[in-house]
Amino acid sequence: MNHFELLDGELACEGVPLAVIAEAVGTPVYVYSSATLERHYTVLRDALTGAGLKDPLIAFAVKANSNVAVLRTLARLGAGADVVSEGEIRRALAAGVPPERMVFSGVGKTEAEVEFAVETGVGEINVEAEPELHLINRVAQRLGKRADIAFRVNPDVAAGGHAKISTGKSENKFGVSFSEAERLYANAANMAGVRPVGVTCHIGSQITDLAPLEAAFIKMRGLVERIRREGLTLERLDLGGGLGVPYFNSPTPPSPDDYAAMIGRVMAGLDIQFAFEPGRMICANAGVLLARALHVHERPEGRRFLVIDAAMNDLLRPAMYDAYHDIRPVKPRRDESAAYDVVGPICETGDTFTRDRVLPVLEAGDLLAFMSAGAYGASMSSEYNSRLLIPEVLVRGDQFAVVRARPTYDDMLDRERSAPWL
Ligand SMILES: *Cc1c(COP(=O)(O)O)cnc(C)c1O
């Protein structure tokens, strides 16, 4: 459920018509609903606690939506943060996430990033490969600290809505293999610079079937029990993120209640602290990309292109993952419909949001909203074609605030220097 509905015949975010935001801030622009963010977080938390998981850590995956105001909205509800870079740690800190509620994932952490994480006191550094274990141990000892770590285990289970977001097979680069995990855990327990606190897995993204998650979780429980049988301390089981969201054309994902019930069943009787790293399911349907039609270009051969002011640099998912976004006119006032290829202005054929999509008839100047764009939208955007990063707006009730301003062209050019020989 989300809070983008018609209000007096026009698409609005909570109590604010999108046309009002377009007028005030310009297009393209990302618009986020606080109520939807809060609802998704609390629905998940209540489902997990309802299934008997006490006080789970819900570490929002910052890479899904890195805006500090979005992070702060969630942090105020008690969310932690799953971070994958120093930049994301800094964003989470700026949003008021306590470091002990941060989980630092990622297959290639630099020494500087590890140092920053250890100094900050990040609550769980996820080790994804053996050399990383030694790096963290070395850095923490140098700083006179002992870093809390967890091992990211690759459960060798296939899952995820697209090959590029499937992470849980042994041929993927993520995590240590199951067979190494116990040995590494035992080794880590004897190291002076690290303290192993748990194990973690994350098998993919946009998962719409509970079966692969369940298969992975059963394996993870077995691993926890084997490690504990060695007499080692293991306090936390982090089950990652990955639950899919409805993108309208996709299979219906499991509800948070079904997800939580499955976990309650698989983990029955296991006394442990649970952690989760959801990204998409919290924020995807809490955001839209609002764009304006520049013109309609009809070819004599029959194709009809709707050229808009947003492009693949603003919303990469269709170009990168063939992702489907529902497209809704902000003022659906015409009864007729037509098939459009919706395209951006970038000089690449990949700058196509959809082909042959039947939409209400649109004309130059009309506003349209790409739904479910709150996850992996702004956070994946770039300045390709020297287009400025677009602003982000957060709505709460009948108020809205620009939470990332549109930069100026001077901002863009001021970052660059000439070379001495030019
Ligand atoms: C991307 C990622 C997540 C979040 O995935 P979603 O599909 O957005 O829930 C969680 N954990 C890790 C380690 C990730 O890389």
The ligand as an ORCA input file, in Angstrom:
! r2SCAN-3c Opt
* xyz 0 1
  C      21.276     -4.643     -1.521
  C      21.411     -5.314     -0.218
  C      20.333     -5.358      0.676
  C      18.972     -4.797      0.358
  O      18.330     -5.519     -0.645
  P      16.781     -5.232     -0.970
  O      16.487     -6.165     -2.077
  O      16.667     -3.821     -1.374
  O      16.005     -5.546      0.251
  C      20.542     -5.943      1.906
  N      21.732     -6.478      2.237
  C      22.778     -6.464      1.399
  C      24.062     -7.058      1.829
  C      22.655     -5.891      0.145
  O      23.688     -5.893     -0.691
*
